[in-house]
């Protein structure tokens, strides 16, 4: 997650996850405008060989799907921490964000 402004964050997948999935061909999110709990499935990502659920890291309202992914889903592979973000999320409780792993802790977990 990357803070955009106030309680709005950009959410996507990690570099590790995109490598594990392989070439991303489609991102589907049908939960725009919905209030969802941490851990709920907010959409799916389709790669050449698999379809995987996307889980919400914290509770909030899904405000927007990245419009660039409609024509260029490969942005998830080429720039997962930049232009390849998936959704904008308005976080209900910013304290939940503070409990997430930072990049270094995540890297040490997945190797």
VEXKOL-854378 format. One line per 3 residues: their letters; for each residue z, y, x negated of N, C-alpha, C, O. Coordinates in steps of 0.02 Angstrom, whole numbers, plus 32768, in hexadecimal, padded with zeros to 4 digits. Layout:
BEGIN
A> Z Y X Z Y X Z Y X Z Y X  ...
***
This chain:
BEGIN
XXX> 8000 7FC5 7FD6 8000 8000 8000 8000 803E 7FD4 801F 8040 7F9F  7FDD 806F 7FEB 7FD8 80AE 7FC7 7FE4 80E7 7FF9 7FC2 80EC 802C  8015 8112 7FE9 8024 8149 8016 7FEB 817A 8018 7FD2 8190 7FE4
XXX> 7FD6 818B 8055 7FA1 81BD 805D 7FC0 8201 806C 7FB4 8232 8049  7FE8 8203 80A1 8008 8242 80B4 8042 8232 80E3 8039 820C 8113  807C 824F 80D6 80B6 8243 8101 80C5 81F9 8108 80D0 81D7 80D6
XXX> 80C6 81E1 8146 80D3 819B 8154 8093 8172 815C 8096 813A 8175  805A 818D 8146 801B 8169 814B 8009 814B 8108 8009 816E 80D4  7FFB 810A 8109 7FEB 80E5 80CC 7FA8 80C1 80D3 7F95 80AE 810B
XXX> 7F86 80B8 809B 7F4A 808E 809A 7F61 8047 8088 7F88 803D 8059  7F47 8017 80AD 7F5A 7FD1 80A3 7F1B 7FA9 8094 7EE7 7FB1 80B5  7F1F 7F7D 8063 7EE8 7F50 8053 7F03 7F10 8037 7F3C 7EFD 8045
XXX> 7EDB 7EF0 800E 7EF3 7EB3 7FEC 7EF6 7EC1 7FA1 7EDA 7EF1 7F88  7F19 7E96 7F7F 7F22 7E9F 7F37 7EE6 7E86 7F10 7EBB 7E62 7F29  7EE3 7E9B 7ED2 7EB0 7E83 7EA4 7EB2 7E36 7EA0 7E7E 7E15 7EA2
XXX> 7EEE 7E1B 7E9B 7EF7 7DD3 7E99 7ED9 7DB1 7ED7 7EB5 7D7F 7ED2  7EE9 7DCB 7F12 7ED2 7DAE 7F51 7E86 7DB0 7F56 7E68 7D80 7F6C  7E68 7DE8 7F43 7E1F 7DEC 7F49 7DFD 7DBC 7F1A 7DC8 7DA1 7F2A
XXX> 7E1A 7DB1 7EDF 7DFE 7D80 7EB0 7E03 7D39 7ECC 7DD5 7D12 7EC5  7E3C 7D2A 7EEB 7E46 7CE8 7F08 7E16 7CDB 7F42 7DFE 7CA3 7F4B  7E09 7D0F 7F6A 7DDC 7D08 7FA3 7D93 7D01 7F8F 7D6D 7CDC 7FAE
XXX> 7D80 7D24 7F5B 7D3A 7D25 7F48 7D16 7D5F 7F6A 7D36 7D8F 7F80  7CD5 7D5B 7F6E 7CAC 7D92 7F89 7CBB 7D9E 7FD3 7CAF 7D72 7FFD  7CD3 7DD9 7FE2 7CE4 7DED 8027 7CA3 7E01 804A 7C7C 7E29 8030
XXX> 7C99 7DE5 8087 7C5C 7DF4 80AC 7C6A 7E18 80EE 7C3D 7E35 810C  7CAA 7E17 8105 7CB9 7E37 8144 7D05 7E41 814B 7D2C 7E16 8137  7D18 7E7B 8166 7D5E 7E89 8176 7D61 7E9A 81C0 7D3D 7EC6 81D8
XXX> 7D8D 7E76 81E4 7D93 7E82 822C 7DDB 7E96 823C 7E0B 7E73 822B  7DE1 7ECF 825E 7E22 7EE8 8274 7E1A 7F00 82BC 7DF8 7F31 82C9  7E39 7EDC 82EA 7E35 7EED 8331 7E78 7F07 834B 7E85 7F03 8387
XXX> 7EA1 7F20 831E 7EE4 7F35 8331 7EEE 7F81 8329 7F27 7F98 8326  7EB8 7FA7 8325 7EBC 7FEF 831D 7EE3 800C 8359 7ED6 7FFC 8392  7F13 8037 8349 7F3B 8057 837D 7F78 802F 8392 7FA0 8047 83BA
XXX> 7F7E 7FF3 8379 7FB6 7FC8 838E 7FF2 7FD1 835F 7FEB 7FDA 8323  802C 7FCD 837D 806B 7FCC 8358 8079 7F83 8348 807B 7F59 8374  8084 7F75 8307 808D 7F30 82F2 80C8 7F2A 82C2 80DC 7F5B 82A2
XXX> 80E4 7EEF 82BF 811D 7EE0 8294 8106 7EC6 8250 80D0 7EA9 824A  812F 7ED0 821E 8122 7EB5 81DC 8119 7E69 81E2 813F 7E48 8205  80E6 7E4F 81C0 80D9 7E07 81C0 80A8 7DF1 81F5 8091 7DB8 81F3
XXX> 8098 7E1C 8225 8067 7E0A 8258 8020 7E0D 823C 8012 7E33 820D  7FF3 7DE6 8259 7FAD 7DE6 8245 7F8B 7E23 8265 7F8A 7E2A 82A2  7F6E 7E4E 823B 7F4D 7E8A 8256 7F01 7E83 8255 7EDE 7EAE 8270
XXX> 7EE7 7E4F 8235 7E9F 7E45 8232 7E8E 7E09 8207 7EB9 7DE1 81F5  7E4D 7E03 81F7 7E37 7DCD 81CC 7E05 7DE8 8199 7DE5 7E1B 81A2  7E01 7DC3 8162 7DD0 7DD3 812F 7DA6 7D94 8124 7DC1 7D5D 811C
XXX> 7D65 7D9C 8124 7D38 7D63 811C 7D18 7D67 80D7 7CF9 7D99 80C5  7D1F 7D32 80B2 7CFE 7D2B 8072 7CC7 7CF7 8079 7CC0 7CD8 80AE  7CA0 7CED 8045 7C69 7CBE 8049 7C80 7C79 805F 7C5D 7C57 8085
XXX> 7CBA 7C63 8047 7CD0 7C1E 8054 7D0B 7C17 8083 7D1E 7BDF 8093  7D29 7C4E 809A 7D66 7C49 80C2 7D71 7C87 80ED 7D54 7CBC 80E1  7D9B 7C7F 811F 7DB4 7CB7 8148 7E00 7CB6 8142 7E1F 7C81 814A
XXX> 7E1D 7CEF 8133 7E66 7CF3 812B 7E83 7D29 8157 7E64 7D5D 8162  7EC0 7D1D 816F 7EE4 7D4F 8196 7EFD 7D86 8167 7F0A 7D7A 812C  7F03 7DC1 8183 7F1F 7DFB 8160 7F63 7E0A 8180 7F67 7E15 81BC
XXX> 7F98 7E0A 8158 7FDC 7E14 8171 7FF4 7E5A 8161 7FEA 7E74 812A  8014 7E79 8192 802E 7EBC 818A 806D 7EBB 815E 809B 7E95 816A  806E 7EE6 812A 80A8 7EE5 80FC 80E7 7F06 8118 811E 7EF4 8106
XXX> 80DE 7F37 8145 8117 7F5A 8163 8106 7F6B 81AB 80CB 7F69 81BF  8138 7F7B 81D2 812F 7F8C 8218 810F 7FD1 821F 8120 8000 81FB  80E0 7FD7 824E 80C1 8017 825A 8088 8012 828C 807E 7FDF 82AC
XXX> 8063 804A 8292 802A 804E 82BF 7FEB 8051 8295 7FE5 807A 8268  7FBC 8026 82A5 7F7C 8025 8280 7F52 805E 829B 7F3C 805D 82D5  7F46 808F 8270 7F24 80CC 8285 7ED8 80C9 827E 7EB4 80E7 82A5
XXX> 7EC0 80A4 824C 7E78 80A7 823E 7E63 806D 8212 7E89 8056 81E7  7E26 8055 821D 7E06 8025 81F1 7DD9 804D 81C2 7DB9 807D 81D7  7DD7 803B 8183 7DAC 805C 8152 7D63 8056 8169 7D48 801F 8169
XXX> 7D44 808D 817E 7CFF 808A 8197 7CCC 8073 8163 7C98 8059 8175  7CDA 807D 8124 7CAC 8069 80EF 7CA3 801E 80EB 7C70 8006 80D2  7CD3 7FF7 8104 7CD0 7FAE 80FF 7C9B 7F91 812E 7C85 7F58 8123
XXX> 7C87 7FB6 8161 7C54 7F9C 818F 7C12 7F8E 816A 7BF2 7F5C 8177  7C00 7FBB 813D 7BC1 7FB3 8118 7BCB 7F9A 80D1 7B9B 7F85 80B1  7C08 7F9B 80B9 7C15 7F87 8074 7C57 7F62 806E 7C85 7F7B 804D
XXX> 7C5D 7F26 808C 7C9D 7F01 8087 7CAD 7EED 803F 7CE7 7EDE 8030  7C7C 7EED 8014 7C86 7EDB 7FCE 7CB1 7F0F 7FA9 7CC7 7F02 7F71  7CBE 7F49 7FC8 7CEC 7F7A 7FAA 7D31 7F5B 7FA0 7D56 7F70 7F73
XXX> 7D43 7F2A 7FCA 7D83 7F08 7FC3 7D85 7EE4 7F7F 7DBA 7EE1 7F5F  7D4C 7EC9 7F69 7D49 7EA8 7F29 7D44 7ED9 7EEF 7D65 7ED0 7EBC  7D1B 7F0B 7EF6 7D0D 7F38 7EBE 7D41 7F6E 7EB4 7D49 7F87 7E7C
XXX> 7D64 7F81 7EE9 7D95 7FB8 7EE4 7DCE 7FAE 7F15 7DD9 7FD9 7F41  7DF5 7F76 7F10 7E29 7F68 7F42 7E5F 7F9D 7F46 7E7E 7FA4 7F7B  7E6C 7FC1 7F10 7EA2 7FF4 7F11 7E87 803A 7F1D 7EAD 806B 7F1B
XXX> 7E47 8040 7F28 7E28 8081 7F34 7E00 8080 7F74 7E1C 807F 7FAB  7DBE 8080 7F6E 7D92 8084 7FA8 7D93 8045 7FD3 7D78 8046 800A  7DB0 800E 7FBB 7DB2 7FD0 7FE0 7DEF 7FC7 800D 7DFE 7F8F 8022
XXX> 7E14 7FFD 801B 7E4D 7FF7 8049 7E34 7FDF 808D 7DF9 7FE8 809D  7E60 7FC1 80B4 7E4B 7FA5 80F4 7E60 7FCE 8130 7E37 7FDE 815C  7EA1 7FE0 8133 7EB9 8006 816C 7EE5 8040 8156 7F01 8040 8120
XXX> 7EEA 8071 8183 7F1D 80A5 817D 7F54 8090 81AC 7F48 8080 81E7  7F91 8091 8193 7FCB 807C 81B9 7FFE 80B5 81BB 8011 80D0 8187  8014 80C6 81F7 804B 80F6 81FF 808A 80CC 8202 8097 80A8 8232
XXX> 80B2 80D3 81CD 80ED 80A9 81C4 8126 80C2 81F1 8133 80FD 81F5  8147 8092 8211 817E 80A3 823D 81BC 80B6 8216 81DD 80E8 8225  81CD 808F 81E2 8209 809A 81BB 81F8 809B 8170 81ED 8066 8153
XXX> 81F4 80D6 8151 81E1 80D9 810B 820F 80B1 80DC 81FA 809F 80A5  824B 80A1 80F2 8278 8078 80C9 825B 8032 80BE 8269 8012 808B  8232 801A 80ED 8211 7FD9 80E5 81E1 7FDA 80A9 81DC 7FA9 8085
XXX> 81BF 8012 809F 8190 8018 8068 81B5 8012 8026 819C 7FF2 7FF7  81EF 802F 8022 8216 802D 7FE4 822B 7FE6 7FD1 823A 7FD9 7F96  822C 7FB9 8001 8240 7F74 7FF4 8207 7F48 7FDA 8212 7F10 7FC4
XXX> 81C9 7F61 7FDD 8190 7F3B 7FC5 818F 7F36 7F79 81AA 7F61 7F57  816F 7F02 7F5F 8168 7EFB 7F16 8139 7F31 7EFC 8108 7F43 7F1D  8149 7F4B 7EC1 8119 7F78 7EA1 80E6 7F4D 7E7C 80ED 7F10 7E7A
XXX> 80B3 7F6C 7E60 807C 7F48 7E40 8095 7F1A 7E08 807D 7EE1 7E02  80C3 7F32 7DE0 80DC 7F0A 7DA7 8102 7ECC 7DBF 80F9 7E96 7DA3  812B 7ED4 7DF2 8152 7E9C 7E0C 8123 7E69 7E2D 812D 7E2C 7E26
XXX> 80F1 7E81 7E50 80C0 7E54 7E6F 8099 7E2D 7E3A 808F 7DF1 7E40  8084 7E50 7E06 805E 7E30 7DD0 8087 7DF9 7DAF 806D 7DC5 7D9E  80C7 7E06 7DA5 80F1 7DD3 7D85 80FC 7D97 7DB3 8107 7D5F 7D9B
XXX> 80F8 7DA2 7DF3 8100 7D6C 7E25 80C3 7D3E 7E26 80CA 7D01 7E28  8087 7D5D 7E26 804A 7D35 7E2D 802B 7D22 7DEA 8000 7CF6 7DE7  8042 7D42 7DB6 802B 7D32 7D72 7FEA 7D51 7D64 7FD0 7D48 7D2D
***
